[in-house]
Structures are given as C-alpha cells and as structure tokens.
Amino acid sequence: MKLSEQVKPISYLKAHAPEIIRTLKDNPQPVVITLHGEAKAIPQDRPV
C-alpha cells in the first residue's frame, strides 16, 4: 500500500472509524490522520 493511501483527514476518521479499525486489524500499517493538512495522530494496531 502506498503511503498516500494511508493518509486520511480527520473528517474521514469521523465518518469511517469502524472501517479504519477493521483495516488496522487486517493490515498492521499505521494510518496518518491529518487536521488542517498536518499529521496529528497515527493509529496503529499492535500485537497483544
């Protein structure tokens, strides 16, 4: 997966949170969440 596909605005997170959680479960690549064009959070799955 390209890094550009892993960068999402906060509005996408708000509208698609369950989808992002499923994606993190299936693909452990972090997702970069942006606010006003700046990276603000990087949710990622971690082994338990």
C-alpha positions in Angstrom: 0.0 0.0 0.0 1.3 3.5 -0.8 1.9 5.9 2.0 -0.5 8.4 0.3 -3.3 5.8 0.7 -2.6 5.7 4.4 -3.1 9.5 5.0 -6.6 10.5 5.8 -8.2 13.7 7.1 -9.9 13.7 10.5 -13.3 14.0 8.7 -12.7 10.6 7.1 -11.9 9.1 10.5 -15.1 10.5 11.9 -17.2 9.1 9.1 -15.4 5.8 8.7 -14.0 4.8 12.1 -15.2 1.2 12.0 -13.7 0.7 8.6 -10.3 2.1 9.7 -10.3 -0.2 12.7 -11.0 -3.2 10.5 -8.3 -2.1 8.1 -5.8 -1.8 11.0 -6.7 -5.3 12.2 -6.2 -6.8 8.7 -3.2 -4.7 7.7 -0.9 -3.5 10.5 0.3 -0.5 8.6 -0.4 2.8 10.5 -2.8 5.4 9.2 -1.9 9.0 9.4 -4.8 11.3 10.5 -4.4 14.9 9.5 -6.0 18.1 10.7 -5.7 21.2 8.5 -3.1 19.4 6.4 -0.8 18.5 9.3 -0.3 15.0 10.8 -2.0 14.9 14.2 -2.4 11.2 15.0 -1.2 7.8 13.9 -3.5 5.0 15.0 -1.9 1.6 14.5 -2.6 -2.0 15.6 -0.2 -3.6 17.9 0.2 -7.3 18.8 -1.4 -8.3 22.1 
